Amino acid sequence: MAHVNSRVQKHRDALRKTGLRPVQIWVPDTRRPNFADECRRQSRLAAEADTADTGIQDFVDEALADLDGWTE
C-alpha cells in the first residue's frame, strides 16, 4: 500500500508543480431512490422557467451564432 501512496503523492506533486490544485466536489448520489424523481422535478422547473423568460431564446440564438467559425 505504501508504494501506491507514494506514486499517488508523486503524481499529485507533479500536478501541483504545473499550477494545479486538488478540489473536492460533492455531487448528487445517483443511487438514491428518489434521484430520478428529483431530476424530473428540477427539469420541469427549468423548462417552466425557460417558457416564462421570453428573452431566453434570443439569448441562446445569439450564443450559438457566436460559435460560428469555431472547430471541435
C-alpha positions as a Markdown table, in Angstrom:
| # | Residue | x | y | z |
|---|---|---|---|---|
| 1 | Met | 0.0 | 0.0 | 0.0 |
| 2 | Ala | 2.9 | 2.4 | 0.7 |
| 3 | His | 4.1 | 2.0 | -2.9 |
| 4 | Val | 0.7 | 3.1 | -4.2 |
| 5 | Asn | 0.6 | 6.0 | -1.8 |
| 6 | Ser | 4.0 | 7.2 | -2.9 |
| 7 | Arg | 3.0 | 7.0 | -6.6 |
| 8 | Val | -0.2 | 9.0 | -5.9 |
| 9 | Gln | 1.8 | 11.6 | -4.0 |
| 10 | Lys | 4.3 | 11.9 | -6.7 |
| 11 | His | 1.6 | 12.4 | -9.3 |
| 12 | Arg | -0.1 | 15.0 | -7.1 |
| 13 | Asp | 3.2 | 16.8 | -6.6 |
| 14 | Ala | 3.8 | 16.9 | -10.4 |
| 15 | Leu | 0.3 | 18.3 | -10.9 |
| 16 | Arg | 0.9 | 21.0 | -8.3 |
| 17 | Lys | 4.1 | 22.0 | -10.0 |
| 18 | Thr | 2.1 | 22.7 | -13.1 |
| 19 | Gly | 0.0 | 25.1 | -11.2 |
| 20 | Leu | -3.0 | 22.9 | -10.5 |
| 21 | Arg | -4.5 | 22.2 | -7.1 |
| 22 | Pro | -6.9 | 19.5 | -5.9 |
| 23 | Val | -10.5 | 20.3 | -5.2 |
| 24 | Gln | -13.3 | 18.2 | -3.8 |
| 25 | Ile | -16.8 | 18.5 | -5.1 |
| 26 | Trp | -19.9 | 16.9 | -3.9 |
| 27 | Val | -22.5 | 15.6 | -6.4 |
| 28 | Pro | -25.9 | 14.1 | -6.0 |
| 29 | Asp | -25.9 | 10.4 | -5.2 |
| 30 | Thr | -27.4 | 8.7 | -8.3 |
| 31 | Arg | -28.1 | 5.5 | -6.2 |
| 32 | Arg | -30.7 | 7.3 | -4.0 |
| 33 | Pro | -34.2 | 6.0 | -4.5 |
| 34 | Asn | -35.6 | 9.5 | -5.3 |
| 35 | Phe | -32.8 | 10.6 | -7.6 |
| 36 | Ala | -34.8 | 10.1 | -10.9 |
| 37 | Asp | -37.8 | 11.9 | -9.4 |
| 38 | Glu | -35.7 | 14.8 | -8.3 |
| 39 | Cys | -34.1 | 15.1 | -11.8 |
| 40 | Arg | -37.6 | 15.2 | -13.3 |
| 41 | Arg | -38.7 | 17.8 | -10.8 |
| 42 | Gln | -35.7 | 20.1 | -11.5 |
| 43 | Ser | -36.1 | 19.6 | -15.2 |
| 44 | Arg | -39.7 | 20.6 | -15.1 |
| 45 | Leu | -38.8 | 23.7 | -13.1 |
| 46 | Ala | -36.1 | 24.6 | -15.6 |
| 47 | Ala | -38.4 | 24.1 | -18.6 |
| 48 | Glu | -41.1 | 26.3 | -16.9 |
| 49 | Ala | -38.5 | 29.0 | -16.2 |
| 50 | Asp | -37.5 | 28.9 | -19.9 |
| 51 | Thr | -41.0 | 29.3 | -21.1 |
| 52 | Ala | -41.6 | 32.2 | -18.7 |
| 53 | Asp | -38.5 | 34.0 | -19.9 |
| 54 | Thr | -39.3 | 35.4 | -23.3 |
| 55 | Gly | -35.7 | 36.5 | -23.9 |
| 56 | Ile | -34.1 | 33.2 | -23.4 |
| 57 | Gln | -34.5 | 32.0 | -27.0 |
| 58 | Asp | -32.9 | 35.2 | -28.3 |
| 59 | Phe | -30.0 | 34.7 | -25.8 |
| 60 | Val | -29.5 | 31.1 | -26.9 |
| 61 | Asp | -29.6 | 32.1 | -30.6 |
| 62 | Glu | -27.0 | 34.8 | -30.0 |
| 63 | Ala | -24.8 | 32.5 | -28.1 |
| 64 | Leu | -25.0 | 29.9 | -30.9 |
| 65 | Ala | -24.3 | 32.5 | -33.6 |
| 66 | Asp | -21.2 | 33.5 | -31.7 |
| 67 | Leu | -19.8 | 29.9 | -32.2 |
| 68 | Asp | -19.6 | 30.3 | -36.0 |
| 69 | Gly | -16.1 | 29.5 | -37.1 |
| 70 | Trp | -15.1 | 27.5 | -34.1 |
| 71 | Thr | -13.9 | 24.0 | -34.6 |
| 72 | Glu | -14.1 | 21.0 | -32.4 |
